[in-house]
Amino acid sequence: MENTRALFLTIDFGSNSNKYLISLYKDQKLYIIKKGSVIHRIKKEQNIEDYEKKLAILFNQITYSITSLKKKYNTDKFITLAVGTEFYRHTQTITPRVIELNKKYLNTVNTNFLVLTQEEESYYSSKVIDFFFREYIAIDLGGGSTEITVKHGNKHARFLYPFGCLSETNEYTFTKDFLDYYSNLQNELDLILMGGSFISTLLSIENIKTEKIFFHILETAIIENFYNSIINLKDNELIIRYPALIGREKSIKKALDFATYLLRKIKKEKVIISLLTLLEGLTIYLIELNKLELSKIDFIQDS
């Protein structure tokens, strides 16, 4: 197994978007090669025809990339996993049809589909943060759910909420159990924000030209100022000014309203935005499942 050269594909089917990651494992290192996503808003819009069009576009990207990368890197294994999160945990009229479509396209890349519980989602997401941080608080905000993980000592405390950036509520008192737990912590822990909304915010604020740094520090005051600057913008004004927010015209405001609420409560002056997500956590899980050693995560240098 020491000379294993494997191509990994992980896919995250969410309430607001579908995302994929293609990575290469060799010499006990994982190299990020390609990431892609499409925003579909199936939870909100319930538009199955539009959903399938966007799914076809996404899988055209995936199949083309997989075919070329297998040849380029002469891999001897292709290891895959696709998961569904909050949207798939609650049966709606449209859910079976969406799952049927997902499986149809997943068959083209020989990939199984698994619906995660919220605790499993938190577990897999935290795997990638565990790789880089000894202790932390990670707030993972999706379209339909939020997972807050606190790693303190050797234990993980998980706070799971059926709330996401597509939720209607403006009332966040449901986080009281987390805030009470936080108030009793003895040590200062790094606070990490995970999810597409926070990555898009980072790209809008910093105008980052490269994503080859996994973690970026932002002052909470800058995040709050950015939120205040966009809250009254119309959708077309928002995306003209900040192209990274295309498709997130409404969800970004909810995401940042929630984030600024929590940041005020816990009085953190700086936060860390993670470009690593559930996708990398799932890949680490697959590496462990295949009994491979992992010493480093990096970007491919010759791609």
N, C-alpha and C positions, 0 to 999 in steps of 0.2 A: 504493500500500500504506500510505501515511501515515495515511489515515483509516479503516483497517480496524478493524472492531468485531467481534470473534470470541468465541464461547463455546467453552471448552475442557472436555472431559470426559476424565479419566484414571482408570483402574481398575487396582487391584493385587489379583490373585487369589493368596492366600498359603496356607501350610500350616495356619494357625490362624485366619485371618480374611480377609475380602474388604473392600476399602476403595475409596472413590471420592472424587474431587475435582472440583468444578465451579468454573470460574474465568472471569473476563471480561478480555479484552484490549482496551484502547482507549487512545489517546494515548500509545503506547509504554509503558504500564504494565499490569501484571497484577494483577487484584484477586481475592482469594480470596472466593468467595461462599458455598459450601456444601461441607461434608465429611460423610461418613457411613461407617459400617462395620457389619459383622455378624461375630460370632465363631462359627465353625462346627466347628472342630477335626476337619476331614475326615481329616487325616493320622493322628490318634489313633483316632478313633471309627469311621471307614469307614462312616458311616451316610448312604447316598445319599439316602434319603427326607427326612431331616432337613436335609441339605444343600440339596436343591431347595426346600424350604419357605423356608429363610432366603434363598436366592437370589431367590426370587419377591418377598419383602418388600423386599429391597435394590433390585431393579429397579423396583418400584412407586414407591419414593422417587425414583429417578433419572429415570424417564420423566416423572413429574409435575413435577419441578423443571425439567427441560430444556424442557418445553412452555411453562411459565409464564415462565421466564427469557428464552427467545428472544423472546417478545412484549414483556416488560418492558423489555429493553435494545435491542430492534430490531437484533439482530445480523445481519451479512451473511455470516458463516461459522460453521460448526459443525465443530470439529476434535477428533478423538477417538483414543484408543489404550488398549488393555487388555493387560496383561501377566500372565504367570504366572511364579512364582519357584520356590523349591526343590522344592516338592511335584511340580511338573510336569517337573522335570529328570530324574526317575527313574521309569521306567514300572513301575506297579503294576497289579494286576488291575483296580482301580477307576478308574485314571487316565483311560482313554479315555471312560468314561461321564461323568466330571466335566467333561472338556473339551467333550464333546458338549452338556452342559447349559449350560455357560458360553457357548458359541457360540449356542445357541438364544436365550438372553436378550440377548446382545450384538447379535443381528440386529435387535432391537426399537429399538436406538439406532444402528444402522449402524456398528458398531465392530468392528475387526479384533482378533484375539487373537494375541499373540506370546509365545512362551516365551523368557525371557531366560537367557543363561548367567550364571554368578555374576559374571564379570568385567563383563558388561554391566550387571548390577544395581548393582554398585559404581560404575560410571561414571555412570549416570543419577542415582543418589542423590547423588553428590558434586557434581553440577551445581548443585544448589540451595545447598549449603554454599559452593561457590566464589563464588557471587553475593554472599555476605555476609562471607566470611573470606578473608584473603590466605594464611595458613598455619594448619594445624589438624591434629588427629587426630580422625577420625570413626569411632565404633564403631556400626555398624548391625546390631542384633540382631533377627532375625525368628524365626518359628516353627521353620524348618528349616535356616537358614543364618546365618552371621555374616560381614559384610564390614568390615574395618578399613582405612580409607584415611588415609594420611599425606600431606598437601600441604606440601612443604618447598621453598622457592624456587619454581621453575616446574614441578616434577615431582611426580607422584603415585606413591606406593608403595602397592600393594594387597596385602592379606593376606586370603585367602579360605578359610573353614572350613565344612565340612559339619556344623555344629553350630548348634542353635537352642534356644529356650526349651522346645521339646517333646522335646529329646534326653534320653536316659536317663543319659548319663555324668556323673560328678562329677569327672572328671579333665580338667584344662585345660592340660596341658603341651604340647598341640598349638600353643599360642600362642607357643612359644619363639622362632620366627623373628621375630615382631613385637616381642617383648620385647628381643631382641638388637638389632634395628634401632633401637628406641626408646632403648636405653642409649647409642647412639653419636650421637644427635642433639645438636647444639651449642646450639640455641635452645629456649626454652620455648614450647610450642605450646598453643593452646586445645584442650581435650579436649571433644568433643561426643558426646553419647549420642543415638542415633536409634532410633526404633521404638516400637510401641504399648505395650510393657511399660514403657518409661521414661516415656512420656507419662502412662500410668495411675499410675505411681509419683509423678510430679510432682503430678498432680491430687489424689492421696491425701494427700500431705505438705503441700502449700501451700493446698489447698482453693480453687483458683483459680476465680473466678466468670466470668472472661472469658478467651478464648484469643486475644485480639487482640495479644498480644506473642509474637513468633516464638521467642525464645530466653530461657530462664530459668536462672539460676545457682543451683546447690545445693552446699552443702558435702558432701564425700564422707562425713564423719562422720555427717551427718544421714541419708544414704542407707543407710549401714551400720546405724545405729540402727533405722531403719525396717524393714530386712530382719530384724534380730534380734527385732523386736517382732511380726512376722507368721509367722515360721518354724514356730512350734508351734501356730498357730491352725488350727482345723478350718475346712473350706470355708465352712460356713454362718456361722461367727463372722467370718470374713474379710470376706465381702461385706456383712454387716450393718454392720460397722465402717467398711469402705471400699467404698462402692458403685461407685467408678470401677474396681474390680478384678473386677466381675462378668464371668464367662466366662474369667477369667485366674487362677482359684483355685490351680491347680497350676503353670501356666507362669510366673507372676510370681516364684515362689520360685526356680525355676531361673535365670530372667533375672537376679535380684538376687544370687544366689550367684555366678554368673559375673562380673557387674559388680564386685562387691566384691573378688573374687579379682584381677581386673586392676587395679583402683584401688589395692589394696595394693602390687602389684608395681611400679607406675610412680610411686607416692607423690605423687599429685595431691591437693591439699587441696580444690580446687573443680572442678566440672564444669559443663558447659552442656547442658541438656536442650533438644533441638530439637523444636518442634512441626511443623516442615517435614520432609517425608519423600520417599520415592521418587516419590510422586504429583506433587509440585511439580517435582522433577527431570525427570520425563517431560514435564511441561508446558513447561518451558524448552526441552527438546529439540524439541518440536513447534513452538514459536515460532521457533527457529533454522531448522528444516526448511522453514518457510514464509517464510523470509527477512524476518522482522519484527524490529524493534529493540526491545530491552527495557531500560528505564532504572530501573524501580522495581517492587517487589512490595509490595502492601499489602492491607488488607481493604477490601471495599466499604463505603462510608459510609452508604448509604441502603437497606441490605438488612435 
